């Protein structure tokens, strides 16, 4: 059922341009890495603070600075990730590591949205839920990055 859709994606002019260009795919790949770096680099300090490290650092101020960077990183990584998917959509859709990566990204985003809606997030981030969510976030995003790297090596 997905095969015709995936084949259609692979035949899009943009997919062909990404496959055929010497520079386009590597530049999109670099953009993906920059997006991941912005996301992970801003999420780690925030998650560590939620997990109980640096309790003297004001969570609200930290969040105010790092959350927009993380959101921009997610948008950049997701947008470039879609472009990277197009040239080999059928291969990626059948890849265990790609599906693991997408699942971990979805779980990481769900964790972030649940945390953002929690009462503890609105305050100083104290309590068991923010601590659990911070540790879960570190594990989920690390797992997504590792699974993403393994796509190119094992599938």
N, C-alpha and C positions, 0 to 999 in steps of 0.2 A: 504494500500500500504506500509506503514511503518512497520506494525506489523511483517511481516516475517523478515525484516532487524533487528528490535529491538530484536526479539526472537533469531536471529542468534548471535547478540552481547552478549546477556545474556548467551548463551551456549558456548562462547569462553572459552578455558582453563583458561585464565587470569581472566575472570569474576568468574569462579568457584573457583579459588584460592582465590580471594578477598572475596567471600562469605564464604568459608570454613575455612579460617585461623583466628586464634584468634588474631594475631598481624598485619597482612598485611593491612587490611582495616583501622584499627585505625591509623597505621603509615602513610598511604596515606592521610587520613583525616587530620592528624597533618601537613603533608607537604602542603596540600591545605591551611590550616589556616596560615602557615608561609608565603606562597606566597601572600595571601591576605594582611597579615600584612605588608610585604615589599612594596607591591604596594600602599596600602592606606597610610601607614606611610610616604612614600616619596612623594606621590601626594598631600597630604593635605597642606604641607608648600608651595609647588610650586603653587597650585591653589589659596591659600590665597594671595600669592604675586601677582599673576595675577589679583585677584579680587580687589587689591588696598591696601592690608595690607603691611606693611614694605616696602614702596617705596624706602627707602635708601639701601636696600639689592640688590646687583647686580643680576639681573635675569639670566644673562649668566652664572655666576659662580654657582648660585644655581642649574640651569638646568644641568650644567656639572656634578655636584655631584649627584643629585637626579634622573635624568632621567635613567641612567643605572640600578639603584636599582629598579625603577618602572618597567622597561622592564623585568628584571630578575624575579620580583614578578609576573608579568603577565604570563610569560612563565611557572613558577613553578605552579601557581594556575591553569592555563589552562591544563597543562599536568596531574596534579594530579586530576583535575576535570573530565577529560575524564575517568580516572581509576575509580573514584567514581561513574560515570554514568553507567558503564558497568554492574554491578551485578543487577541493577534494571532499565534497560533502558526503558522498556515499561511503568513502573510506572512513572518515571521521565518525559518521553516525554508527558504524559497525565496530568501532574501537572501544574496547573495555576501558582503557585509560581516559579516552575522551569523555565517555559517559560518566566515569567516576569524577572527572574534573567538573563537568557540568552539574552533577549532583551535589558535589561539595560546595560549589559556588552558590547554588540555589539554597542549600542549608545555611551557608554563611550569611546570605542576604536575609533569609527568614529569621535567623538569630538576631541580626542587627535590627530588623523591623520590630520584632517582639521586645527587644531590649528598649528600643526607643519609645515604645508605647507603655512601658512599665513605669510605675510611680517612682521607683528607686532611681531611674534614669533622670527624672526631673529634679531630683535632689542632689545629694553629694555622692551618689553611687554606692552607698553603703548597704549591706545586706547580702544574703546568700545568692539571690538571683543575679545581681550584677557580677558577682564574683564568678559564678558558674558560666554566665554568658561571656565574660571576658576570656576565660580559659577555653571555652568551646570555640570562640571566634579565632583565637590563636591556632588551635588545632585544625579547624575547618579551612582557614585560608592557607595555612602551611600545606595541608593535604592537597588543596586545589592546585597550588603552585607545583608541588612535586608531581602530581598526576598529569598536569599539563606538560611538564618537561618530559615525562615518560611516554607521552603520545608519540613523539618523534623517534623514539628509540625502540619501542617494543610492539608497535602496531603498524 
